Amino acid sequence: MIPGVFFIVGPTASGKSTLALELARRWNAELVGADAFQIYDGLPILTAQPSQADRAAVAHHLVGEIPLGESFDAGKYLRRAQTCLADIASRGRHAIVVGGTGLYVRALTHGLVDLPPAQPALRAQLEASSLPSLIDQLRSLDPQGAETIDLKNPRRVIRALELCITTGQPLAALRTQWNAPLRHQGVFLTREAAELHDRIRTRTTAMLSQGVLEEVALCSQASTTASMAIGFAQIQALLQNRITAETAALEIQTATRHYAKRQITWFKKAPGFSALHLQRGADIAHTADQLAASLPN
């Protein structure tokens, strides 16, 4: 068991942050983010980071800490998160890991295998190819693996190809090489699809009215990783008058729903998390009370 650590995972807009905050107040805990985009500084509105008031009420870690120009990955996350969890434990407090980036969560619960680093010559060759060409190549080498990644994300397609080419193995074979899992405790939040879509639509509308255009306009040096945040490309297109505000909103909602679907698929297959279904209008404070009562002091 990972001592003193509880996980709250699930799809975007499911209410993870709100539940984690309520539980932290009841369990003498600090929050540790496990979100590939909330970890960046400079995009609090776009990535739906916890508010300053919430961050003042309960200590948050690995949220808004990485400069936008810096590339980030699961290996870097694991090292930072392990240091953070050790520090929290040394102060006699519990930790709640909260987020929806499955690879970050799995790094904490299983560790990471030593995968080959990027090879500059191969990377340059792949980056010079079009995305459709890269997808065709990946499907040729590893048709099953191609169905498990976001094919709209060039960075992920290129990395998958690198691994297939340099190791000579499909992604499925590499994923079986995770270290033996640590016993861990946590919940996987679920909601009815219609309600989750409503929450995504509401969040998108609020984001567009809260200054996200000005926020993205200031991000001239965003890394490839940071610029993959959902909505970043659409807001840039809107700023450049290439699409309308209505189109941007619809595209962001669609991309967010697709991302949520992939998250749900990932966490359904992840061992060690109990499903926690939240009904529309659920009393989050009561849910936090029930969780706190089940956890050790």
C-alpha positions as CSV (number, residue, x, y, z in Angstrom):
1,M,0.0,0.0,0.0
2,I,1.2,3.5,-0.8
3,P,1.0,4.8,2.8
4,G,-1.1,7.9,3.5
5,V,-2.1,8.4,-0.2
6,F,-5.5,8.3,-1.7
7,F,-6.3,8.7,-5.5
8,I,-9.3,10.5,-7.0
9,V,-9.2,9.9,-10.8
10,G,-11.6,10.1,-13.7
11,P,-12.6,12.1,-16.7
12,T,-12.4,15.9,-17.1
13,A,-15.3,17.8,-15.7
14,S,-16.4,14.9,-13.5
15,G,-15.9,16.9,-10.2
16,K,-12.5,15.4,-9.1
17,S,-11.1,18.7,-7.9
18,T,-14.2,19.6,-5.8
19,L,-14.4,16.2,-4.2
20,A,-10.6,16.2,-3.5
21,L,-10.8,19.6,-1.8
22,E,-13.7,18.5,0.4
23,L,-11.9,15.3,1.4
24,A,-8.6,17.1,2.0
25,R,-10.3,19.3,4.6
26,R,-11.6,16.2,6.4
27,W,-8.6,14.0,6.2
28,N,-5.7,16.4,7.1
29,A,-4.4,16.1,3.5
30,E,-2.7,18.0,0.8
31,L,-3.5,17.7,-2.9
32,V,-1.0,16.5,-5.5
33,G,-2.0,17.1,-9.2
34,A,-1.9,14.4,-11.8
35,D,-2.9,16.4,-14.8
36,A,-0.6,16.9,-17.8
37,F,-1.8,20.4,-18.5
38,Q,-2.8,21.8,-15.1
39,I,0.8,21.3,-14.1
40,Y,1.8,24.2,-16.4
41,D,2.0,27.8,-15.2
42,G,0.3,30.4,-17.3
43,L,-2.9,28.6,-18.4
44,P,-5.1,28.5,-15.3
45,I,-8.3,29.3,-17.1
46,L,-7.8,27.0,-20.1
47,T,-6.8,24.0,-18.0
48,A,-9.4,24.6,-15.3
49,Q,-6.9,24.8,-12.5
50,P,-8.2,25.1,-8.9
51,S,-8.9,28.7,-7.9
52,Q,-6.5,30.8,-5.9
53,A,-9.0,30.6,-3.0
54,D,-9.1,26.8,-3.1
55,R,-5.3,26.7,-3.3
56,A,-5.0,29.0,-0.3
57,A,-7.5,26.9,1.7
58,V,-5.7,23.6,1.0
59,A,-2.1,23.1,-0.1
60,H,-1.9,22.1,-3.8
61,H,1.2,20.6,-5.4
62,L,2.2,20.1,-9.1
63,V,-0.4,22.6,-10.2
64,G,0.8,25.6,-12.1
65,E,4.5,24.8,-11.4
66,I,6.1,24.1,-14.8
67,P,7.1,27.0,-17.2
68,L,5.1,26.9,-20.4
69,G,8.2,26.6,-22.5
70,E,9.4,23.4,-20.8
71,S,8.5,20.0,-22.2
72,F,7.2,17.5,-19.6
73,D,6.6,13.8,-19.5
74,A,5.6,10.9,-17.2
75,G,9.2,10.3,-16.1
76,K,9.6,13.9,-15.0
77,Y,6.2,13.8,-13.3
78,L,7.1,10.6,-11.4
79,R,10.3,12.1,-9.9
80,R,8.5,15.3,-8.8
81,A,5.5,13.5,-7.5
82,Q,7.6,11.0,-5.4
83,T,9.6,13.9,-3.9
84,C,6.3,15.7,-3.1
85,L,4.6,12.7,-1.5
86,A,7.7,12.0,0.6
87,D,7.7,15.7,1.8
88,I,4.0,15.6,2.7
89,A,4.5,12.3,4.6
90,S,7.5,13.7,6.5
91,R,5.2,16.4,7.9
92,G,2.7,13.9,9.2
93,R,0.0,14.7,6.6
94,H,-1.9,12.6,4.1
95,A,-1.9,13.2,0.3
96,I,-4.7,13.0,-2.2
97,V,-3.5,12.5,-5.8
98,V,-6.1,14.0,-8.1
99,G,-6.2,14.1,-11.9
100,G,-7.1,12.5,-15.1
101,T,-3.8,11.8,-16.9
102,G,-3.8,8.1,-16.8
103,L,-0.1,7.7,-17.6
104,Y,0.9,10.0,-14.7
105,V,-1.3,8.0,-12.3
106,R,0.0,4.7,-13.6
107,A,3.6,5.9,-13.2
108,L,2.9,6.4,-9.4
109,T,1.1,3.1,-9.0
110,H,3.3,0.9,-11.1
111,G,6.5,2.9,-11.8
112,L,8.0,3.2,-15.2
113,V,10.0,0.9,-17.4
114,D,13.2,2.1,-19.0
115,L,12.1,2.9,-22.5
116,P,14.6,4.1,-25.1
117,P,15.1,7.9,-25.3
118,A,14.2,9.8,-28.4
119,Q,16.7,9.5,-31.2
120,P,17.3,12.9,-32.8
121,A,17.8,11.6,-36.3
122,L,14.8,9.4,-36.3
123,R,12.7,12.1,-34.5
124,A,13.7,14.7,-37.2
125,Q,12.8,12.2,-40.0
126,L,9.4,11.5,-38.4
127,E,8.6,15.2,-37.7
128,A,9.2,16.0,-41.4
129,S,6.3,13.6,-42.4
130,S,2.7,14.6,-42.5
131,L,0.4,13.3,-39.7
132,P,-1.7,11.1,-42.1
133,S,1.6,9.5,-43.3
134,L,2.7,8.9,-39.7
135,I,-0.6,7.3,-38.8
136,D,-0.4,5.0,-41.9
137,Q,3.1,4.0,-40.8
138,L,2.0,3.3,-37.3
139,R,-1.0,1.3,-38.4
140,S,1.3,-0.7,-40.6
141,L,3.8,-1.5,-37.8
142,D,1.3,-1.8,-35.0
143,P,-2.4,-1.7,-36.0
144,Q,-3.6,-2.7,-32.5
145,G,-1.4,0.0,-30.8
146,A,-2.6,2.6,-33.2
147,E,-6.1,2.2,-31.8
148,T,-5.0,2.9,-28.2
149,I,-3.5,6.4,-28.7
150,D,-4.8,9.9,-29.7
151,L,-4.1,9.9,-33.4
152,K,-4.9,13.6,-33.6
153,N,-1.8,14.3,-31.4
154,P,1.3,14.3,-33.6
155,R,3.6,14.1,-30.5
156,R,2.0,10.8,-29.4
157,V,2.0,9.3,-32.8
158,I,5.6,10.1,-33.3
159,R,6.6,8.7,-29.9
160,A,4.6,5.5,-30.6
161,L,6.4,5.1,-33.9
162,E,9.8,5.7,-32.2
163,L,9.1,3.0,-29.7
164,C,7.9,0.5,-32.3
165,I,10.9,1.2,-34.6
166,T,13.7,1.3,-31.9
167,T,12.4,-1.7,-29.9
168,G,10.9,-3.8,-32.6
169,Q,7.9,-4.4,-30.4
170,P,4.3,-3.3,-30.5
171,L,3.0,-0.9,-27.8
172,A,1.0,-3.6,-26.2
173,A,4.1,-5.6,-25.5
174,L,5.9,-2.6,-24.0
175,R,2.9,-1.8,-21.7
176,T,3.1,-5.3,-20.2
177,Q,6.6,-4.4,-18.9
178,W,5.3,-2.1,-16.2
179,N,6.7,-2.8,-12.8
180,A,4.5,-4.9,-10.4
181,P,1.8,-2.5,-9.1
182,L,2.0,-1.1,-5.6
183,R,-1.2,-1.6,-3.6
184,H,-3.1,1.7,-3.7
185,Q,-6.4,3.0,-2.6
186,G,-8.7,5.4,-4.6
187,V,-11.8,6.0,-6.5
188,F,-12.6,6.4,-10.2
189,L,-15.4,9.1,-10.6
190,T,-18.1,8.4,-13.1
191,R,-21.2,10.3,-14.2
192,E,-24.0,9.7,-16.7
193,A,-22.7,10.6,-20.2
194,A,-25.5,13.3,-20.7
195,E,-24.6,15.0,-17.5
196,L,-20.8,14.9,-18.2
197,H,-21.5,16.5,-21.6
198,D,-23.6,19.2,-19.9
199,R,-20.8,19.9,-17.5
200,I,-18.2,20.1,-20.3
201,R,-20.5,22.5,-22.2
202,T,-20.9,24.7,-19.1
203,R,-17.2,24.7,-18.4
204,T,-16.4,25.7,-22.0
205,T,-18.9,28.6,-21.9
206,A,-17.5,29.8,-18.6
207,M,-13.9,29.5,-19.8
208,L,-14.6,31.7,-22.9
209,S,-16.1,34.4,-20.7
210,Q,-13.4,34.4,-18.1
211,G,-10.4,35.8,-20.1
212,V,-9.0,32.7,-21.8
213,L,-8.4,34.6,-25.0
214,E,-6.1,37.0,-23.3
215,E,-4.4,34.1,-21.4
216,V,-3.6,32.2,-24.6
217,A,-2.6,35.4,-26.4
218,L,0.3,35.8,-23.9
219,C,1.6,32.3,-24.5
220,S,4.0,32.9,-27.3
221,Q,6.6,30.4,-26.0
222,A,4.5,27.4,-25.1
223,S,6.2,24.0,-25.5
224,T,4.9,21.3,-27.8
225,T,3.6,19.6,-24.7
226,A,1.8,22.6,-23.2
227,S,0.3,23.6,-26.6
228,M,-1.5,20.2,-26.7
229,A,-3.8,21.4,-23.9
230,I,-7.4,21.0,-25.1
231,G,-8.7,24.3,-26.5
232,F,-5.2,25.8,-27.1
233,A,-5.3,25.4,-30.9
234,Q,-8.9,26.6,-31.1
235,I,-8.3,29.7,-29.1
236,Q,-5.3,30.5,-31.2
237,A,-7.4,30.1,-34.4
238,L,-10.0,32.4,-32.9
239,L,-7.4,35.0,-32.0
240,Q,-6.2,34.8,-35.6
241,N,-9.8,35.2,-36.9
242,R,-9.6,31.8,-38.7
243,I,-12.7,30.6,-36.9
244,T,-15.6,32.2,-35.1
245,A,-16.2,32.1,-31.3
246,E,-19.2,29.8,-31.9
247,T,-17.0,27.3,-33.9
248,A,-14.2,27.5,-31.3
249,A,-16.7,26.6,-28.5
250,L,-18.1,23.7,-30.4
251,E,-14.7,22.3,-31.3
252,I,-13.5,22.6,-27.8
253,Q,-16.5,20.8,-26.4
254,T,-16.1,18.0,-29.0
255,A,-12.4,17.6,-28.2
256,T,-13.1,17.6,-24.5
257,R,-15.8,14.9,-24.9
258,H,-13.5,12.7,-26.9
259,Y,-10.7,13.2,-24.3
260,A,-13.1,12.3,-21.5
261,K,-14.1,9.1,-23.4
262,R,-10.5,8.1,-23.6
263,Q,-10.0,8.8,-19.9
264,I,-13.0,6.7,-19.0
265,T,-11.7,3.8,-21.1
266,W,-8.2,4.1,-19.5
267,F,-9.5,4.1,-15.9
268,K,-12.0,1.4,-16.4
269,K,-9.1,-0.9,-17.2
270,A,-6.9,0.4,-14.4
271,P,-6.7,-1.9,-11.4
272,G,-7.1,-0.7,-7.8
273,F,-9.8,2.0,-8.2
274,S,-13.3,1.6,-6.9
275,A,-16.0,3.2,-9.2
276,L,-17.8,6.1,-7.5
277,H,-20.8,7.2,-9.5
278,L,-22.0,10.7,-8.9
279,Q,-25.6,11.5,-9.6
280,R,-26.7,14.9,-11.0
281,G,-26.8,17.3,-8.0
282,A,-24.9,14.9,-5.8
283,D,-24.0,16.2,-2.3
284,I,-20.2,16.4,-2.6
285,A,-19.7,17.3,1.0
286,H,-21.7,14.1,2.1
287,T,-19.6,12.0,-0.3
288,A,-16.4,13.4,1.2
289,D,-17.7,12.5,4.6
290,Q,-18.3,9.0,3.6
291,L,-14.8,8.7,2.0
292,A,-13.1,10.2,5.0
293,A,-14.9,7.8,7.4
294,S,-13.4,4.9,5.4
295,L,-9.8,6.2,5.5
296,P,-7.3,5.7,8.3
297,N,-6.5,8.7,10.5
